[in-house]
Amino acid sequence: MKHVVSISIGSSRRNHRVSLDINNEEIIVERIGTDGDIQMAIKLIRELDGKVDAFGMGGIDAYLSAGNACYRIRDAVPILEAAKITPMVDGSGLKMSLEKNVPGFINENVESIKGRSVFMMPAIDRYGMAEGFQNLGCELVLGDLMVALGINIPIRSLKMLDRIASIIAPIACRLPFEMLYPTGKEQNKGTSRAGKIDRFFYEADIIAGDFHYIRQYMPGGMHGKMVVTNTVTDEDVEWIKKCGIRTLVTSTPNLGGRSFGTNVIEAVLVALIGKRIDEITAEDYLMMLKEIDFRPRVEQFENGELPKKAYIR
């Protein structure tokens, strides 16, 4: 038996535990939220270090990437360093491998999205996914300045994002993380900032990116649109339906009623692959995902009701 634990600085209301049978081996997958308390997260990691097979670091990224540049988030460092024995990942390995392939998966298995308009919130956190949409010729509107600085100016290309990130990211990564991203109880607040950037939602065919940002900003009246995200609970799915969304795609599968974050799935893969983290490549992740048949979750809604048929793995 293997045990994978995600220690998240997000809301404890989103905690979840599930037992999986993968390749005839039982894997306990657990998510523990600390409601924004970084010191509590560090304490839990130290208590479990060496007793579990892999850690996921949830609610915060270790790095932000744009183009060939990588920016380290200061508040993530003590969390990473708390694990001395058990390997820890933040999901970035999957964001640049699995999530880059999600738009292509949608185009081949759900519906054609070539040339569609995509509003991403933000793209620097899911650069691989943004590249996947760009490779399909999608029209990108990136909301990075909107969520990071409250400036309602769209970024319309990854090239422009790279330039802006080179100026802003080194400064932003040194700020307290709660200034950049909803943590703890802030994750339980829905549409607290709705109205400020509504037009970008209404103009887009596809809403993509981090679910907590989507929940804080997305208005109702999203009939006929698609959301591409992850880390959704049953409660989140109900909210998405009420907003009128037609199709929900999560980059990670439905495990016991929950689409876990990429940090959790990456930690599961690390436990299964059995290599040192610095030896694992993007190809290793993709090969293991194929071997265990982990695919994106797709749900299609009709008139606010759960679908009669849904592709859920």
Beta strands, then each sheet from edge to edge (+ up, - down):
strand 1: 2-8
strand 2: 16-22
strand 3: 25-33
strand 4: 54-58
strand 5: 63-66
strand 6: 69-72
strand 7: 88-89
strand 8: 117-121
strand 9: 139-142
strand 10: 206-209
strand 11: 226-229
strand 12: 247-250
strand 13: 297-300
sheet 1: 2+ 3- 1- 4- 7-
sheet 2: 5+ 6-
sheet 3: 9+ 8+ 10+ 11+ 12+ 13-
end
